[in-house]
Every structure is written in structure tokens, then in C-alpha cells.
Amino acid sequence: MASNLLDDKIKDQVKEFFGELDKPVKIVFFGSNQQNCDYCSETLALLSEIAELSELISIEDYDLEENQDVANQYKIDKLPMTVIAGMNEDEIIDYGIRLSGIPAGHEFTTLINDLVMVSKQDSGLSPAIREKLSKLENSVNLQVFVTPTCPYCPQAVILAHQMAMESKFVTGEMVEAMEFAELSNRFNVSGVPHTIINSGAGEVVGAVPESRLMGEIEKALSLN
């Protein structure tokens, strides 16, 4: 594949970050040849270029219509959607880390951070937050609405992904607000980052510390 999205300088920087990679990582990408998916081919090209920068990163790409069974397995409801998963020998470990839309602009940082975190298989969260997450008994879906030009958005997305990495009950999803405008409107997203907890049971506007997000999760769960 012609590498035309990343220049050599960025590739060198990414390779430097990838020096921290430990265990294999699997990128699972979902797109469509039939639906009007503006960023599917561009997102896949970007992910493929990144995967070429380390032997520890591999990629699988699926067409939603042709691979409906796999899409159902990962609960794919938007396109393009990228899953960053771990590997245990030949088994794919789905931590619930999702990127809906193209991880461009500042969200490129999120993507690289996700790959390193999953490769290390360590969320990096504080012991106090790890303990609270270990006591979860109900599902938590964190949807973090972002735009590529928002410098504070990666912090919010990475935190949601750290929590997904830490707990099997948590799913953390980056949602590119302009690509999924209908969803943004449904949750009255006017500024980013904006984190929606369990389809509106709770919300956090802005990039906040892990303790604040955990508090809002607990509050949202207590209202159910």
C-alpha cells in the first residue's frame, strides 16, 4: 500500500512510541463498500500504515455486509469503527476499546496511545479507581464525543479507554461528533469533549480527572 497519509517525520515519531510495545495488538476495522461511508477507505489506509510500523501490530478488516456475524460479535453500530484489541497467543482479547469515525487530527494521539496501552495490557489508572472499577456489576458505556481539532479531547477519550481496559463491564468509545451528527444532536452535544454515560443516564462535559468521571459513573448507575 502506498504510504501517503503519514509523512516520514510522523512515522519516525510513532516508531519511537512503539518502542514501548510489549505484547501483540490486533486492530479490527469495520467498514462498508455498500453504505455511504465517507471515511471508511481513508481510515483503513491510516490504520494499515500504522500497522506497518511495528511487527507487534496486525490488522483485520471487515465489510459490515459481508461479515455481519463478526460485526454482531463486536456490536458494531457505526461505520467506520475500529476496535483496538489485545492478543493472547491466537485469541483476540476485546477490551471494549472503540473508535467511531476517523482518528484524525488530535485523535491520532489517542490511537497511538491506545495501541501502546493495550500492548502493555495495563490501564495505568490509580489503585483507587482500579478498586472501584473492580466492584462494578453493571455495564457502563462511555461515549466520548470529539472533533479532530479539539486539543482536550484525547485526554477524555484515553480515560474512557483506560476504564474499558481495566473493567470487562466498561466500553469506551470515541465518537467523531461531526461524522455522527445525528447522534451528537440526540445527546445535545454542543461542545467537546462531551462524555455520555449509558445513553444519557449521566454525562460529563470537558476533560476531567479520573475520580470525577468515576463519580459520575457511580451516580449514573445509582439512578438505574
Secondary structure, 3 states (H helix, E strand, C coil): CCCCCCCHHHHHHHHHHHHHCCCCEEEEEEECCCCCCCCHHHHHHHHHHHHCCCCCEEEEEEECCCCHHHHHHCCCCCCCEEEEEEEECCEEECCCEEEECCCCCCHHHHHHHHHHHHHHCCCCCCHHHHHHHHCCCCCEEEEEEECCCCCCHHHHHHHHHHHHHHCCCEEEEEEECCCCHHHHHHCCCCCCCEEEEHHHCEEEECCCCHHHHHHHHHHHHHHC
